[in-house]
Amino acid sequence: MAEKERFIKADASQQEAIAKQFFTTTRTVRSALNFETNSPFAKTLRAYALNHGCKMYEVTLIDNPYEKVKTL
């Protein structure tokens, strides 16, 4: 079963700049960028981050296809 994880990568200075722009804390920004929250404000923070140079990554976690051993 494949499981997907998404996050937006922003360094500390970018997170501080976003927090300052929206008058919020860096913890709120970090939660939004890690998709821990899904409020309208979190969506706004993510859109702002993507429009200002941050990159979004989607990692797919898959099961080990070599788990079952075949004897030849």
PDB file of N, CA, C and O in Angstrom:
ATOM      1  N   MET A   1       0.848  -1.177   0.000  1.00  0.00           N
ATOM      2  CA  MET A   1       0.000   0.000   0.000  1.00  0.00           C
ATOM      3  C   MET A   1       0.891   1.238   0.000  1.00  0.00           C
ATOM      4  O   MET A   1       1.789   1.357   0.834  1.00  0.00           O
ATOM      5  N   ALA A   2       0.653   2.134  -0.908  1.00  0.00           N
ATOM      6  CA  ALA A   2       1.443   3.356  -1.002  1.00  0.00           C
ATOM      7  C   ALA A   2       0.835   4.440  -0.123  1.00  0.00           C
ATOM      8  O   ALA A   2      -0.380   4.633  -0.085  1.00  0.00           O
ATOM      9  N   GLU A   3       1.699   5.127   0.569  1.00  0.00           N
ATOM     10  CA  GLU A   3       1.269   6.213   1.446  1.00  0.00           C
ATOM     11  C   GLU A   3       2.031   7.466   1.037  1.00  0.00           C
ATOM     12  O   GLU A   3       3.242   7.414   0.818  1.00  0.00           O
ATOM     13  N   LYS A   4       1.328   8.595   0.931  1.00  0.00           N
ATOM     14  CA  LYS A   4       1.962   9.828   0.474  1.00  0.00           C
ATOM     15  C   LYS A   4       2.100  10.817   1.614  1.00  0.00           C
ATOM     16  O   LYS A   4       1.238  10.928   2.486  1.00  0.00           O
ATOM     17  N   GLU A   5       3.208  11.527   1.578  1.00  0.00           N
ATOM     18  CA  GLU A   5       3.471  12.566   2.567  1.00  0.00           C
ATOM     19  C   GLU A   5       3.844  13.827   1.794  1.00  0.00           C
ATOM     20  O   GLU A   5       4.675  13.781   0.887  1.00  0.00           O
ATOM     21  N   ARG A   6       3.233  14.946   2.152  1.00  0.00           N
ATOM     22  CA  ARG A   6       3.522  16.210   1.477  1.00  0.00           C
ATOM     23  C   ARG A   6       4.082  17.197   2.478  1.00  0.00           C
ATOM     24  O   ARG A   6       3.711  17.185   3.652  1.00  0.00           O
ATOM     25  N   PHE A   7       4.980  18.055   2.012  1.00  0.00           N
ATOM     26  CA  PHE A   7       5.466  19.149   2.829  1.00  0.00           C
ATOM     27  C   PHE A   7       6.050  20.218   1.922  1.00  0.00           C
ATOM     28  O   PHE A   7       6.439  19.948   0.786  1.00  0.00           O
ATOM     29  N   ILE A   8       6.103  21.426   2.441  1.00  0.00           N
ATOM     30  CA  ILE A   8       6.708  22.544   1.730  1.00  0.00           C
ATOM     31  C   ILE A   8       7.986  22.892   2.466  1.00  0.00           C
ATOM     32  O   ILE A   8       7.973  23.161   3.668  1.00  0.00           O
ATOM     33  N   LYS A   9       9.086  22.885   1.736  1.00  0.00           N
ATOM     34  CA  LYS A   9      10.387  23.117   2.349  1.00  0.00           C
ATOM     35  C   LYS A   9      10.695  24.613   2.354  1.00  0.00           C
ATOM     36  O   LYS A   9      10.719  25.267   1.311  1.00  0.00           O
ATOM     37  N   ALA A  10      10.927  25.132   3.553  1.00  0.00           N
ATOM     38  CA  ALA A  10      11.297  26.536   3.737  1.00  0.00           C
ATOM     39  C   ALA A  10      12.305  26.598   4.871  1.00  0.00           C
ATOM     40  O   ALA A  10      12.116  25.973   5.915  1.00  0.00           O
ATOM     41  N   ASP A  11      13.377  27.353   4.664  1.00  0.00           N
ATOM     42  CA  ASP A  11      14.362  27.460   5.742  1.00  0.00           C
ATOM     43  C   ASP A  11      13.837  28.384   6.837  1.00  0.00           C
ATOM     44  O   ASP A  11      12.770  28.982   6.702  1.00  0.00           O
ATOM     45  N   ALA A  12      14.595  28.492   7.915  1.00  0.00           N
ATOM     46  CA  ALA A  12      14.137  29.247   9.089  1.00  0.00           C
ATOM     47  C   ALA A  12      13.885  30.714   8.763  1.00  0.00           C
ATOM     48  O   ALA A  12      12.923  31.302   9.257  1.00  0.00           O
ATOM     49  N   SER A  13      14.736  31.303   7.941  1.00  0.00           N
ATOM     50  CA  SER A  13      14.548  32.724   7.615  1.00  0.00           C
ATOM     51  C   SER A  13      13.278  32.939   6.789  1.00  0.00           C
ATOM     52  O   SER A  13      12.589  33.943   6.968  1.00  0.00           O
ATOM     53  N   GLN A  14      12.966  32.008   5.891  1.00  0.00           N
ATOM     54  CA  GLN A  14      11.733  32.117   5.111  1.00  0.00           C
ATOM     55  C   GLN A  14      10.515  31.953   6.013  1.00  0.00           C
ATOM     56  O   GLN A  14       9.524  32.665   5.850  1.00  0.00           O
ATOM     57  N   GLN A  15      10.578  31.022   6.962  1.00  0.00           N
ATOM     58  CA  GLN A  15       9.468  30.824   7.890  1.00  0.00           C
ATOM     59  C   GLN A  15       9.255  32.064   8.751  1.00  0.00           C
ATOM     60  O   GLN A  15       8.117  32.460   9.000  1.00  0.00           O
ATOM     61  N   GLU A  16      10.349  32.676   9.206  1.00  0.00           N
ATOM     62  CA  GLU A  16      10.235  33.899  10.009  1.00  0.00           C
ATOM     63  C   GLU A  16       9.646  35.037   9.192  1.00  0.00           C
ATOM     64  O   GLU A  16       8.842  35.815   9.705  1.00  0.00           O
ATOM     65  N   ALA A  17      10.039  35.145   7.921  1.00  0.00           N
ATOM     66  CA  ALA A  17       9.507  36.203   7.059  1.00  0.00           C
ATOM     67  C   ALA A  17       8.006  36.017   6.828  1.00  0.00           C
ATOM     68  O   ALA A  17       7.250  36.988   6.840  1.00  0.00           O
ATOM     69  N   ILE A  18       7.582  34.781   6.621  1.00  0.00           N
ATOM     70  CA  ILE A  18       6.151  34.502   6.430  1.00  0.00           C
ATOM     71  C   ILE A  18       5.384  34.824   7.706  1.00  0.00           C
ATOM     72  O   ILE A  18       4.312  35.427   7.653  1.00  0.00           O
ATOM     73  N   ALA A  19       5.929  34.424   8.851  1.00  0.00           N
ATOM     74  CA  ALA A  19       5.273  34.699  10.136  1.00  0.00           C
ATOM     75  C   ALA A  19       5.145  36.199  10.369  1.00  0.00           C
ATOM     76  O   ALA A  19       4.114  36.678  10.841  1.00  0.00           O
ATOM     77  N   LYS A  20       6.193  36.929  10.036  1.00  0.00           N
ATOM     78  CA  LYS A  20       6.169  38.385  10.227  1.00  0.00           C
ATOM     79  C   LYS A  20       5.149  39.033   9.286  1.00  0.00           C
ATOM     80  O   LYS A  20       4.446  39.966   9.675  1.00  0.00           O
ATOM     81  N   GLN A  21       5.073  38.540   8.056  1.00  0.00           N
ATOM     82  CA  GLN A  21       4.143  39.090   7.066  1.00  0.00           C
ATOM     83  C   GLN A  21       2.687  38.919   7.499  1.00  0.00           C
ATOM     84  O   GLN A  21       1.860  39.799   7.264  1.00  0.00           O
ATOM     85  N   PHE A  22       2.375  37.784   8.130  1.00  0.00           N
ATOM     86  CA  PHE A  22       1.000  37.478   8.511  1.00  0.00           C
ATOM     87  C   PHE A  22       0.731  37.675  10.002  1.00  0.00           C
ATOM     88  O   PHE A  22      -0.341  37.311  10.484  1.00  0.00           O
ATOM     89  N   PHE A  23       1.675  38.239  10.732  1.00  0.00           N
ATOM     90  CA  PHE A  23       1.514  38.525  12.168  1.00  0.00           C
ATOM     91  C   PHE A  23       1.129  37.268  12.948  1.00  0.00           C
ATOM     92  O   PHE A  23       0.164  37.270  13.712  1.00  0.00           O
ATOM     93  N   THR A  24       1.890  36.203  12.746  1.00  0.00           N
ATOM     94  CA  THR A  24       1.644  34.939  13.430  1.00  0.00           C
ATOM     95  C   THR A  24       2.974  34.366  13.901  1.00  0.00           C
ATOM     96  O   THR A  24       4.016  34.999  13.732  1.00  0.00           O
ATOM     97  N   THR A  25       2.948  33.187  14.485  1.00  0.00           N
ATOM     98  CA  THR A  25       4.170  32.576  15.007  1.00  0.00           C
ATOM     99  C   THR A  25       4.785  31.640  13.968  1.00  0.00           C
ATOM    100  O   THR A  25       4.120  31.198  13.031  1.00  0.00           O
ATOM    101  N   THR A  26       6.065  31.351  14.159  1.00  0.00           N
ATOM    102  CA  THR A  26       6.732  30.419  13.251  1.00  0.00           C
ATOM    103  C   THR A  26       6.181  29.004  13.426  1.00  0.00           C
ATOM    104  O   THR A  26       6.214  28.209  12.487  1.00  0.00           O
ATOM    105  N   ARG A  27       5.680  28.685  14.605  1.00  0.00           N
ATOM    106  CA  ARG A  27       5.083  27.361  14.830  1.00  0.00           C
ATOM    107  C   ARG A  27       3.832  27.182  13.970  1.00  0.00           C
ATOM    108  O   ARG A  27       3.604  26.102  13.425  1.00  0.00           O
ATOM    109  N   THR A  28       3.032  28.221  13.849  1.00  0.00           N
ATOM    110  CA  THR A  28       1.843  28.174  12.995  1.00  0.00           C
ATOM    111  C   THR A  28       2.250  27.977  11.538  1.00  0.00           C
ATOM    112  O   THR A  28       1.634  27.199  10.810  1.00  0.00           O
ATOM    113  N   VAL A  29       3.289  28.690  11.126  1.00  0.00           N
ATOM    114  CA  VAL A  29       3.781  28.564   9.750  1.00  0.00           C
ATOM    115  C   VAL A  29       4.294  27.150   9.509  1.00  0.00           C
ATOM    116  O   VAL A  29       3.991  26.546   8.480  1.00  0.00           O
ATOM    117  N   ARG A  30       5.067  26.619  10.450  1.00  0.00           N
ATOM    118  CA  ARG A  30       5.626  25.272  10.318  1.00  0.00           C
ATOM    119  C   ARG A  30       4.511  24.226  10.220  1.00  0.00           C
ATOM    120  O   ARG A  30       4.599  23.298   9.415  1.00  0.00           O
ATOM    121  N   SER A  31       3.472  24.374  11.031  1.00  0.00           N
ATOM    122  CA  SER A  31       2.342  23.434  10.983  1.00  0.00           C
ATOM    123  C   SER A  31       1.639  23.487   9.626  1.00  0.00           C
ATOM    124  O   SER A  31       1.252  22.456   9.076  1.00  0.00           O
ATOM    125  N   ALA A  32       1.482  24.678   9.104  1.00  0.00           N
ATOM    126  CA  ALA A  32       0.828  24.826   7.801  1.00  0.00           C
ATOM    127  C   ALA A  32       1.684  24.221   6.691  1.00  0.00           C
ATOM    128  O   ALA A  32       1.161  23.540   5.810  1.00  0.00           O
ATOM    129  N   LEU A  33       2.988  24.462   6.725  1.00  0.00           N
ATOM    130  CA  LEU A  33       3.871  23.972   5.670  1.00  0.00           C
ATOM    131  C   LEU A  33       4.057  22.459   5.719  1.00  0.00           C
ATOM    132  O   LEU A  33       4.387  21.841   4.707  1.00  0.00           O
ATOM    133  N   ASN A  34       3.849  21.865   6.879  1.00  0.00           N
ATOM    134  CA  ASN A  34       3.938  20.410   7.009  1.00  0.00           C
ATOM    135  C   ASN A  34       2.584  19.729   6.823  1.00  0.00           C
ATOM    136  O   ASN A  34       2.466  18.522   7.033  1.00  0.00           O
ATOM    137  N   PHE A  35       1.553  20.500   6.429  1.00  0.00           N
ATOM    138  CA  PHE A  35       0.196  20.000   6.197  1.00  0.00           C
ATOM    139  C   PHE A  35      -0.386  19.346   7.444  1.00  0.00           C
ATOM    140  O   PHE A  35      -1.179  18.409   7.343  1.00  0.00           O
ATOM    141  N   GLU A  36       0.005  19.837   8.626  1.00  0.00           N
ATOM    142  CA  GLU A  36      -0.578  19.359   9.879  1.00  0.00           C
ATOM    143  C   GLU A  36      -1.932  20.015  10.124  1.00  0.00           C
ATOM    144  O   GLU A  36      -2.786  19.449  10.805  1.00  0.00           O
ATOM    145  N   THR A  37      -2.125  21.205   9.570  1.00  0.00           N
ATOM    146  CA  THR A  37      -3.400  21.912   9.673  1.00  0.00           C
ATOM    147  C   THR A  37      -3.938  22.151   8.267  1.00  0.00           C
ATOM    148  O   THR A  37      -3.176  22.216   7.302  1.00  0.00           O
ATOM    149  N   ASN A  38      -5.254  22.281   8.165  1.00  0.00           N
ATOM    150  CA  ASN A  38      -5.862  22.473   6.855  1.00  0.00           C
ATOM    151  C   ASN A  38      -6.918  23.581   6.889  1.00  0.00           C
ATOM    152  O   ASN A  38      -7.917  23.517   6.172  1.00  0.00           O
ATOM    153  N   SER A  39      -6.693  24.579   7.711  1.00  0.00           N
ATOM    154  CA  SER A  39      -7.624  25.698   7.819  1.00  0.00           C
ATOM    155  C   SER A  39      -7.443  26.634   6.619  1.00  0.00           C
ATOM    156  O   SER A  39      -6.455  26.520   5.894  1.00  0.00           O
ATOM    157  N   PRO A  40      -8.376  27.545   6.406  1.00  0.00           N
ATOM    158  CA  PRO A  40      -8.200  28.525   5.332  1.00  0.00           C
ATOM    159  C   PRO A  40      -6.925  29.360   5.508  1.00  0.00           C
ATOM    160  O   PRO A  40      -6.267  29.707   4.526  1.00  0.00           O
ATOM    161  N   PHE A  41      -6.579  29.679   6.761  1.00  0.00           N
ATOM    162  CA  PHE A  41      -5.356  30.439   7.015  1.00  0.00           C
ATOM    163  C   PHE A  41      -4.119  29.614   6.649  1.00  0.00           C
ATOM    164  O   PHE A  41      -3.157  30.151   6.101  1.00  0.00           O
ATOM    165  N   ALA A  42      -4.141  28.316   6.950  1.00  0.00           N
ATOM    166  CA  ALA A  42      -3.017  27.442   6.598  1.00  0.00           C
ATOM    167  C   ALA A  42      -2.864  27.358   5.081  1.00  0.00           C
ATOM    168  O   ALA A  42      -1.745  27.351   4.568  1.00  0.00           O
ATOM    169  N   LYS A  43      -3.983  27.294   4.365  1.00  0.00           N
ATOM    170  CA  LYS A  43      -3.928  27.261   2.904  1.00  0.00           C
ATOM    171  C   LYS A  43      -3.348  28.560   2.355  1.00  0.00           C
ATOM    172  O   LYS A  43      -2.605  28.546   1.373  1.00  0.00           O
ATOM    173  N   THR A  44      -3.685  29.681   2.989  1.00  0.00           N
ATOM    174  CA  THR A  44      -3.131  30.972   2.589  1.00  0.00           C
ATOM    175  C   THR A  44      -1.628  31.002   2.811  1.00  0.00           C
ATOM    176  O   THR A  44      -0.883  31.475   1.952  1.00  0.00           O
ATOM    177  N   LEU A  45      -1.174  30.499   3.957  1.00  0.00           N
ATOM    178  CA  LEU A  45       0.263  30.459   4.249  1.00  0.00           C
ATOM    179  C   LEU A  45       1.004  29.586   3.237  1.00  0.00           C
ATOM    180  O   LEU A  45       2.089  29.949   2.783  1.00  0.00           O
ATOM    181  N   ARG A  46       0.425  28.440   2.882  1.00  0.00           N
ATOM    182  CA  ARG A  46       1.062  27.554   1.905  1.00  0.00           C
ATOM    183  C   ARG A  46       1.144  28.213   0.533  1.00  0.00           C
ATOM    184  O   ARG A  46       2.170  28.123  -0.141  1.00  0.00           O
ATOM    185  N   ALA A  47       0.074  28.871   0.120  1.00  0.00           N
ATOM    186  CA  ALA A  47       0.069  29.551  -1.177  1.00  0.00           C
ATOM    187  C   ALA A  47       1.108  30.666  -1.197  1.00  0.00           C
ATOM    188  O   ALA A  47       1.828  30.828  -2.182  1.00  0.00           O
ATOM    189  N   TYR A  48       1.188  31.428  -0.121  1.00  0.00           N
ATOM    190  CA  TYR A  48       2.172  32.508  -0.032  1.00  0.00           C
ATOM    191  C   TYR A  48       3.590  31.944  -0.116  1.00  0.00           C
ATOM    192  O   TYR A  48       4.439  32.486  -0.823  1.00  0.00           O
ATOM    193  N   ALA A  49       3.841  30.848   0.612  1.00  0.00           N
ATOM    194  CA  ALA A  49       5.175  30.242   0.613  1.00  0.00           C
ATOM    195  C   ALA A  49       5.560  29.769  -0.787  1.00  0.00           C
ATOM    196  O   ALA A  49       6.684  29.997  -1.235  1.00  0.00           O
ATOM    197  N   LEU A  50       4.632  29.113  -1.474  1.00  0.00           N
ATOM    198  CA  LEU A  50       4.933  28.615  -2.817  1.00  0.00           C
ATOM    199  C   LEU A  50       5.159  29.754  -3.801  1.00  0.00           C
ATOM    200  O   LEU A  50       5.981  29.634  -4.709  1.00  0.00           O
ATOM    201  N   ASN A  51       4.444  30.849  -3.633  1.00  0.00           N
ATOM    202  CA  ASN A  51       4.605  31.997  -4.522  1.00  0.00           C
ATOM    203  C   ASN A  51       5.851  32.810  -4.219  1.00  0.00           C
ATOM    204  O   ASN A  51       6.218  33.694  -4.993  1.00  0.00           O
ATOM    205  N   HIS A  52       6.506  32.522  -3.100  1.00  0.00           N
ATOM    206  CA  HIS A  52       7.697  33.281  -2.717  1.00  0.00           C
ATOM    207  C   HIS A  52       8.941  32.398  -2.606  1.00  0.00           C
ATOM    208  O   HIS A  52       9.813  32.649  -1.774  1.00  0.00           O
ATOM    209  N   GLY A  53       9.017  31.379  -3.438  1.00  0.00           N
ATOM    210  CA  GLY A  53      10.257  30.631  -3.594  1.00  0.00           C
ATOM    211  C   GLY A  53      10.400  29.327  -2.841  1.00  0.00           C
ATOM    212  O   GLY A  53      11.412  28.645  -3.005  1.00  0.00           O
ATOM    213  N   CYS A  54       9.444  28.953  -2.032  1.00  0.00           N
ATOM    214  CA  CYS A  54       9.534  27.672  -1.325  1.00  0.00           C
ATOM    215  C   CYS A  54       9.087  26.558  -2.275  1.00  0.00           C
ATOM    216  O   CYS A  54       8.333  26.799  -3.218  1.00  0.00           O
ATOM    217  N   LYS A  55       9.554  25.356  -2.019  1.00  0.00           N
ATOM    218  CA  LYS A  55       9.254  24.221  -2.893  1.00  0.00           C
ATOM    219  C   LYS A  55       8.412  23.185  -2.158  1.00  0.00           C
ATOM    220  O   LYS A  55       8.630  22.920  -0.976  1.00  0.00           O
ATOM    221  N   MET A  56       7.443  22.599  -2.872  1.00  0.00           N
ATOM    222  CA  MET A  56       6.603  21.559  -2.290  1.00  0.00           C
ATOM    223  C   MET A  56       7.095  20.197  -2.761  1.00  0.00           C
ATOM    224  O   MET A  56       7.382  19.996  -3.941  1.00  0.00           O
ATOM    225  N   TYR A  57       7.188  19.265  -1.812  1.00  0.00           N
ATOM    226  CA  TYR A  57       7.635  17.904  -2.100  1.00  0.00           C
ATOM    227  C   TYR A  57       6.537  16.928  -1.720  1.00  0.00           C
ATOM    228  O   TYR A  57       5.821  17.126  -0.738  1.00  0.00           O
ATOM    229  N   GLU A  58       6.416  15.874  -2.512  1.00  0.00           N
ATOM    230  CA  GLU A  58       5.471  14.806  -2.219  1.00  0.00           C
ATOM    231  C   GLU A  58       6.259  13.505  -2.232  1.00  0.00           C
ATOM    232  O   GLU A  58       6.781  13.093  -3.268  1.00  0.00           O
ATOM    233  N   VAL A  59       6.340  12.868  -1.084  1.00  0.00           N
ATOM    234  CA  VAL A  59       7.107  11.640  -0.919  1.00  0.00           C
ATOM    235  C   VAL A  59       6.129  10.479  -0.855  1.00  0.00           C
ATOM    236  O   VAL A  59       5.162  10.513  -0.093  1.00  0.00           O
ATOM    237  N   THR A  60       6.379   9.464  -1.649  1.00  0.00           N
ATOM    238  CA  THR A  60       5.533   8.276  -1.641  1.00  0.00           C
ATOM    239  C   THR A  60       6.251   7.163  -0.897  1.00  0.00           C
ATOM    240  O   THR A  60       7.344   6.750  -1.283  1.00  0.00           O
ATOM    241  N   LEU A  61       5.635   6.684   0.163  1.00  0.00           N
ATOM    242  CA  LEU A  61       6.174   5.575   0.928  1.00  0.00           C
ATOM    243  C   LEU A  61       5.522   4.298   0.420  1.00  0.00           C
ATOM    244  O   LEU A  61       4.296   4.188   0.397  1.00  0.00           O
ATOM    245  N   ILE A  62       6.335   3.339   0.014  1.00  0.00           N
ATOM    246  CA  ILE A  62       5.788   2.098  -0.523  1.00  0.00           C
ATOM    247  C   ILE A  62       6.255   0.917   0.321  1.00  0.00           C
ATOM    248  O   ILE A  62       7.269   0.988   1.015  1.00  0.00           O
ATOM    249  N   ASP A  63       5.494  -0.163   0.243  1.00  0.00           N
ATOM    250  CA  ASP A  63       5.882  -1.388   0.933  1.00  0.00           C
ATOM    251  C   ASP A  63       7.104  -1.987   0.247  1.00  0.00           C
ATOM    252  O   ASP A  63       7.362  -1.723  -0.927  1.00  0.00           O
ATOM    253  N   ASN A  64       7.841  -2.785   0.982  1.00  0.00           N
ATOM    254  CA  ASN A  64       9.027  -3.435   0.455  1.00  0.00           C
ATOM    255  C   ASN A  64       8.619  -4.508  -0.557  1.00  0.00           C
ATOM    256  O   ASN A  64       7.998  -5.500  -0.175  1.00  0.00           O
ATOM    257  N   PRO A  65       8.955  -4.331  -1.846  1.00  0.00           N
ATOM    258  CA  PRO A  65       8.571  -5.344  -2.839  1.00  0.00           C
ATOM    259  C   PRO A  65       9.414  -6.617  -2.737  1.00  0.00           C
ATOM    260  O   PRO A  65       9.067  -7.640  -3.327  1.00  0.00           O
ATOM    261  N   TYR A  66      10.509  -6.557  -1.998  1.00  0.00           N
ATOM    262  CA  TYR A  66      11.414  -7.700  -1.876  1.00  0.00           C
ATOM    263  C   TYR A  66      11.244  -8.426  -0.549  1.00  0.00           C
ATOM    264  O   TYR A  66      12.126  -9.172  -0.122  1.00  0.00           O
ATOM    265  N   GLU A  67      10.113  -8.204   0.098  1.00  0.00           N
ATOM    266  CA  GLU A  67       9.874  -8.806   1.401  1.00  0.00           C
ATOM    267  C   GLU A  67       9.760 -10.328   1.303  1.00  0.00           C
ATOM    268  O   GLU A  67      10.270 -11.051   2.159  1.00  0.00           O
ATOM    269  N   LYS A  68       9.098 -10.802   0.269  1.00  0.00           N
ATOM    270  CA  LYS A  68       8.944 -12.242   0.080  1.00  0.00           C
ATOM    271  C   LYS A  68      10.159 -12.771  -0.677  1.00  0.00           C
ATOM    272  O   LYS A  68      10.504 -12.270  -1.747  1.00  0.00           O
ATOM    273  N   VAL A  69      10.787 -13.767  -0.119  1.00  0.00           N
ATOM    274  CA  VAL A  69      11.991 -14.336  -0.720  1.00  0.00           C
ATOM    275  C   VAL A  69      11.606 -15.533  -1.577  1.00  0.00           C
ATOM    276  O   VAL A  69      10.873 -16.418  -1.137  1.00  0.00           O
ATOM    277  N   LYS A  70      12.106 -15.547  -2.799  1.00  0.00           N
ATOM    278  CA  LYS A  70      11.869 -16.676  -3.697  1.00  0.00           C
ATOM    279  C   LYS A  70      13.155 -17.484  -3.795  1.00  0.00           C
ATOM    280  O   LYS A  70      14.229 -16.930  -4.028  1.00  0.00           O
ATOM    281  N   THR A  71      13.044 -18.763  -3.622  1.00  0.00           N
ATOM    282  CA  THR A  71      14.194 -19.642  -3.772  1.00  0.00           C
ATOM    283  C   THR A  71      14.207 -20.162  -5.200  1.00  0.00           C
ATOM    284  O   THR A  71      13.239 -20.758  -5.672  1.00  0.00           O
ATOM    285  N   LEU A  72      15.307 -19.926  -5.867  1.00  0.00           N
ATOM    286  CA  LEU A  72      15.401 -20.351  -7.270  1.00  0.00           C
ATOM    287  C   LEU A  72      16.050 -21.696  -7.394  1.00  0.00           C
ATOM    288  O   LEU A  72      16.209 -22.204  -8.504  1.00  0.00           O
TER     289      LEU A  72
END
